[in-house]
Amino acid sequence: MDGTSTKVCREFQRGACKRPEQECRFAHPPDHVSTTDEGTVTVCMDAIKSRCSRDPCRYFHPPPHLQAQLRASQGRAAQQPVGHP
């Protein structure tokens, strides 16, 4: 996870995830949100900031527990020295 995208739940993609969206550590995007060939979705950064007014939005609006993971990921990325892989 790089802070702007997140992995989609493989079980959800097969219609077999037994976890509620609020408990799964991977994304359960609605049908109108595109998934990449790598199995990720682009996160709506406006939704993270509670400012998205698009309806429907073509980006993934993560539930609160995934928002916390994304913010932590962004914080780690911001602390990396320039030129760090």
C-alpha positions as CSV (number, residue, x, y, z in Angstrom):
1,M,0.0,0.0,0.0
2,D,1.5,3.3,-1.0
3,G,-1.0,5.8,0.4
4,T,-2.9,6.3,-2.8
5,S,-3.9,2.8,-3.6
6,T,-4.8,-0.3,-1.6
7,K,-5.1,-4.0,-2.3
8,V,-8.5,-5.6,-3.1
9,C,-9.5,-8.6,-1.1
10,R,-9.0,-11.7,-3.2
11,E,-11.9,-13.5,-1.5
12,F,-14.2,-10.5,-2.1
13,Q,-13.3,-10.6,-5.8
14,R,-14.4,-14.3,-5.9
15,G,-17.5,-13.5,-3.9
16,A,-16.3,-15.5,-1.0
17,C,-15.0,-13.1,1.7
18,K,-16.7,-14.1,5.0
19,R,-15.5,-10.9,6.8
20,P,-17.6,-7.8,6.9
21,E,-16.1,-4.9,5.0
22,Q,-15.5,-3.1,8.3
23,E,-13.3,-6.0,9.5
24,C,-11.4,-7.1,6.4
25,R,-7.9,-5.7,6.1
26,F,-8.3,-5.4,2.3
27,A,-10.6,-3.3,0.1
28,H,-14.2,-4.3,-0.8
29,P,-14.8,-1.8,-3.6
30,P,-18.3,-1.2,-5.1
31,D,-18.8,-2.3,-8.7
32,H,-18.4,1.2,-10.2
33,V,-14.8,1.5,-8.8
34,S,-12.1,0.1,-11.2
35,T,-9.6,-2.5,-10.1
36,T,-6.1,-2.6,-11.6
37,D,-4.6,-5.7,-13.1
38,E,-2.4,-5.9,-10.0
39,G,-5.5,-6.2,-7.8
40,T,-5.5,-2.7,-6.3
41,V,-7.9,0.3,-6.3
42,T,-7.1,4.0,-6.3
43,V,-8.1,5.6,-3.0
44,C,-10.1,8.8,-3.1
45,M,-8.0,11.2,-1.1
46,D,-10.9,13.7,-0.9
47,A,-12.8,10.9,1.0
48,I,-9.9,10.5,3.4
49,K,-10.3,14.2,4.1
50,S,-14.1,14.0,4.3
51,R,-14.3,16.3,1.2
52,C,-15.5,14.1,-1.6
53,S,-18.7,15.4,-3.3
54,R,-18.6,13.1,-6.3
55,D,-21.6,10.7,-6.6
56,P,-20.8,8.2,-7.6
57,C,-17.0,8.6,-7.1
58,R,-14.8,6.5,-9.4
59,Y,-12.3,6.1,-6.6
60,F,-12.5,3.8,-3.6
61,H,-13.8,5.3,-0.3
62,P,-12.1,3.2,2.4
63,P,-13.8,2.4,5.7
64,P,-12.3,4.0,8.8
65,H,-10.0,1.1,9.7
66,L,-8.4,1.2,6.2
67,Q,-8.2,5.0,6.3
68,A,-6.0,4.7,9.4
69,Q,-3.7,2.3,7.6
70,L,-3.5,4.6,4.6
71,R,-2.6,7.6,6.8
72,A,0.1,5.6,8.6
73,S,1.5,4.5,5.2
74,Q,1.6,8.2,4.0
75,G,3.3,9.2,7.2
76,R,6.0,6.6,6.7
77,A,6.5,7.7,3.1
78,A,6.9,11.3,4.1
79,Q,9.6,10.3,6.6
80,Q,11.7,8.5,3.9
81,P,14.9,10.3,2.9
82,V,15.0,11.7,-0.6
83,G,16.3,9.1,-3.0
84,H,15.3,6.2,-0.7
85,P,13.7,3.3,-2.7
